[in-house]
Amino acid sequence: MVPEKASLTARVIGRVQGVGFRYFTERVAEEIGLAGYVMNRSDGSVEVMAEGERSTLEQLLEQLKQGPSGARVERVEESWGPYTGRFMSFSVRFGR
């Protein structure tokens, strides 16, 4: 069976800025082989866009719900879509 590929967009809400959340997310995504990005949003949340095998994306989602030790994740809003292949690696983006 061919693994199902997908894309995941997640918005992580809580105390997630200024606690190393983006670098935590980047490390986890790179370790499990996902591509995409993570960035802070102006509303205080963190946005994650990742692509890869759905089972691997689900692993990332579980890690996002925990966060690094200094974070306090209140909730994660997730949406799933088709795999596009537009990302070559995983990166931390700045802006918004």
Backbone as CSV, one residue per row, in Angstrom:
resi,resn,N_x,N_y,N_z,CA_x,CA_y,CA_z,C_x,C_y,C_z
1,MET,0.828,-1.185,0.000,0.000,0.000,0.000,0.877,1.254,0.000
2,VAL,0.542,2.193,-0.854,1.289,3.442,-0.955,0.836,4.379,0.169
3,PRO,1.786,4.952,0.914,1.398,5.871,1.984,0.637,7.075,1.410
4,GLU,-0.392,7.505,2.113,-1.178,8.651,1.683,-0.444,9.935,2.032
5,LYS,-0.274,10.811,1.046,0.348,12.112,1.302,-0.742,13.163,1.424
6,ALA,-0.458,14.184,2.236,-1.446,15.232,2.485,-0.726,16.501,2.919
7,SER,-1.514,17.551,3.098,-0.989,18.784,3.684,-1.798,19.095,4.940
8,LEU,-1.128,19.695,5.891,-1.738,20.069,7.161,-1.454,21.545,7.411
9,THR,-2.500,22.289,7.709,-2.346,23.659,8.183,-2.858,23.678,9.612
10,ALA,-2.041,24.185,10.522,-2.420,24.213,11.938,-2.175,25.607,12.495
11,ARG,-3.077,26.039,13.355,-2.924,27.294,14.092,-2.876,26.922,15.563
12,VAL,-1.742,27.204,16.196,-1.524,26.831,17.589,-1.778,28.067,18.446
13,ILE,-2.697,27.921,19.395,-3.137,29.042,20.217,-2.766,28.791,21.673
14,GLY,-2.299,29.833,22.353,-1.894,29.745,23.751,-0.664,30.596,23.964
15,ARG,0.142,30.238,24.943,1.422,30.936,25.141,2.442,30.207,24.277
16,VAL,2.520,30.633,23.012,3.326,29.906,22.037,4.342,30.794,21.316
17,GLN,4.401,32.071,21.680,5.426,32.950,21.113,6.400,33.338,22.210
18,GLY,7.679,33.413,21.839,8.709,33.777,22.805,9.140,32.624,23.692
19,VAL,8.760,31.413,23.324,9.098,30.235,24.137,9.828,29.163,23.306
20,GLY,10.294,29.521,22.097,11.008,28.571,21.251,10.106,27.639,20.468
21,PHE,8.832,27.997,20.327,7.882,27.097,19.668,8.228,26.867,18.202
22,ARG,8.627,27.932,17.489,8.951,27.758,16.067,10.132,26.820,15.873
23,TYR,11.157,26.970,16.706,12.350,26.131,16.547,12.077,24.696,16.991
24,PHE,11.235,24.526,17.998,10.776,23.198,18.410,10.055,22.530,17.230
25,THR,9.149,23.266,16.601,8.378,22.721,15.476,9.296,22.374,14.314
26,GLU,10.237,23.246,14.009,11.177,22.997,12.916,11.978,21.721,13.175
27,ARG,12.469,21.568,14.399,13.270,20.385,14.736,12.448,19.105,14.583
28,VAL,11.225,19.108,15.130,10.369,17.918,15.037,10.070,17.592,13.576
29,ALA,9.698,18.597,12.800,9.341,18.373,11.394,10.524,17.820,10.598
30,GLU,11.709,18.363,10.838,12.896,17.873,10.133,13.229,16.446,10.552
31,GLU,13.104,16.140,11.837,13.420,14.792,12.322,12.516,13.736,11.701
32,ILE,11.241,14.082,11.461,10.311,13.076,10.932,10.099,13.199,9.422
33,GLY,10.824,14.122,8.783,10.855,14.178,7.331,9.730,14.940,6.651
34,LEU,9.262,16.015,7.287,8.203,16.827,6.673,8.782,18.090,6.056
35,ALA,8.046,18.666,5.116,8.420,19.931,4.491,7.325,20.948,4.783
36,GLY,7.709,22.230,4.793,6.729,23.287,5.037,7.356,24.422,5.806
37,TYR,6.563,25.081,6.659,7.071,26.205,7.427,6.283,26.394,8.718
38,VAL,6.870,27.190,9.605,6.223,27.623,10.845,6.514,29.103,10.999
39,MET,5.511,29.870,11.471,5.744,31.296,11.699,4.789,31.855,12.739
40,ASN,5.252,32.909,13.402,4.410,33.625,14.350,3.396,34.458,13.581
41,ARG,2.191,34.564,14.140,1.162,35.432,13.570,0.977,36.644,14.485
42,SER,0.481,37.710,13.922,0.337,38.951,14.686,-0.672,38.825,15.827
43,ASP,-1.557,37.832,15.765,-2.549,37.653,16.840,-2.014,36.851,18.020
44,GLY,-0.712,36.492,17.996,-0.104,35.751,19.095,-0.096,34.249,18.912
45,SER,-0.710,33.771,17.838,-0.702,32.328,17.569,0.490,31.979,16.686
46,VAL,0.681,30.684,16.462,1.728,30.192,15.574,1.047,29.406,14.457
47,GLU,1.464,29.673,13.225,0.916,28.978,12.052,1.914,27.952,11.557
48,VAL,1.412,26.754,11.277,2.247,25.676,10.755,1.615,25.166,9.473
49,MET,2.416,25.067,8.422,1.979,24.452,7.173,2.979,23.356,6.879
50,ALA,2.487,22.128,6.762,3.411,21.013,6.540,2.815,20.036,5.541
51,GLU,3.708,19.360,4.822,3.293,18.340,3.864,4.140,17.097,4.028
52,GLY,3.523,15.962,3.728,4.211,14.683,3.799,3.197,13.573,3.945
53,GLU,3.651,12.441,4.457,2.743,11.320,4.677,1.770,11.671,5.798
54,ARG,0.510,11.307,5.611,-0.510,11.685,6.591,-0.169,11.171,7.995
55,SER,0.330,9.955,8.105,0.656,9.411,9.431,1.759,10.227,10.107
56,THR,2.700,10.736,9.312,3.775,11.564,9.853,3.239,12.934,10.256
57,LEU,2.320,13.476,9.459,1.689,14.752,9.812,0.915,14.630,11.124
58,GLU,0.291,13.475,11.330,-0.426,13.245,12.585,0.529,13.230,13.774
59,GLN,1.752,12.703,13.557,2.776,12.744,14.616,3.135,14.187,14.945
60,LEU,3.309,15.017,13.907,3.611,16.428,14.128,2.482,17.094,14.903
61,LEU,1.262,16.807,14.532,0.105,17.401,15.199,0.097,17.077,16.689
62,GLU,0.429,15.852,17.031,0.499,15.470,18.454,1.581,16.271,19.180
63,GLN,2.714,16.489,18.512,3.792,17.274,19.122,3.380,18.743,19.276
64,LEU,2.630,19.273,18.303,2.160,20.658,18.391,1.232,20.840,19.583
65,LYS,0.456,19.825,19.897,-0.472,19.909,21.029,0.272,19.942,22.361
66,GLN,1.510,19.427,22.375,2.333,19.450,23.589,3.198,20.710,23.644
67,GLY,3.925,20.973,22.567,4.823,22.114,22.504,6.068,21.916,23.337
68,PRO,6.988,22.881,23.264,8.193,22.808,24.091,7.848,23.103,25.549
69,SER,8.804,22.901,26.427,8.529,22.990,27.870,7.996,24.346,28.323
70,GLY,8.416,25.453,27.694,7.964,26.767,28.131,6.606,27.192,27.593
71,ALA,6.059,26.417,26.672,4.793,26.789,26.036,3.597,26.291,26.840
72,ARG,2.460,26.937,26.592,1.197,26.453,27.135,0.196,26.468,25.987
73,VAL,-0.022,25.315,25.394,-0.919,25.207,24.241,-2.350,25.087,24.741
74,GLU,-3.183,26.029,24.339,-4.601,25.981,24.709,-5.386,25.120,23.721
75,ARG,-5.115,25.331,22.429,-5.773,24.496,21.423,-5.034,24.587,20.101
76,VAL,-5.296,23.609,19.242,-4.731,23.580,17.899,-5.886,23.440,16.919
77,GLU,-6.008,24.408,16.022,-7.005,24.333,14.963,-6.313,23.737,13.751
78,GLU,-6.875,22.681,13.199,-6.224,21.993,12.089,-7.138,21.923,10.880
79,SER,-6.525,21.965,9.710,-7.263,21.703,8.473,-6.360,20.898,7.551
80,TRP,-6.970,19.974,6.852,-6.254,19.048,5.985,-6.556,19.351,4.527
81,GLY,-5.576,19.108,3.681,-5.763,19.323,2.251,-4.920,18.344,1.451
82,PRO,-4.976,18.473,0.132,-4.194,17.585,-0.730,-2.705,17.962,-0.699
83,TYR,-1.868,17.001,-0.935,-0.419,17.207,-1.039,-0.136,17.997,-2.315
84,THR,0.710,19.030,-2.218,1.037,19.829,-3.403,2.492,19.679,-3.841
85,GLY,3.376,19.298,-2.927,4.789,19.172,-3.270,5.503,20.499,-3.439
86,ARG,4.924,21.592,-2.946,5.523,22.912,-3.172,6.673,23.243,-2.233
87,PHE,6.878,22.468,-1.182,7.957,22.737,-0.223,9.086,21.727,-0.398
88,MET,10.323,22.229,-0.359,11.479,21.345,-0.494,12.062,20.979,0.870
89,SER,11.816,21.824,1.867,12.358,21.603,3.206,11.412,22.253,4.210
90,PHE,11.794,22.215,5.479,10.987,22.852,6.521,11.756,24.056,7.045
91,SER,11.069,25.194,7.207,11.766,26.404,7.619,10.944,27.223,8.614
92,VAL,11.661,28.101,9.313,11.041,29.103,10.175,10.898,30.355,9.329
93,ARG,9.676,30.878,9.253,9.438,32.115,8.510,9.221,33.250,9.493
94,PHE,9.563,34.440,9.055,9.392,35.633,9.870,8.397,36.550,9.182
95,GLY,7.525,37.148,9.947,6.565,38.061,9.334,5.189,37.902,9.912
96,ARG,4.272,38.597,9.290,2.854,38.679,9.672,2.702,39.344,10.983
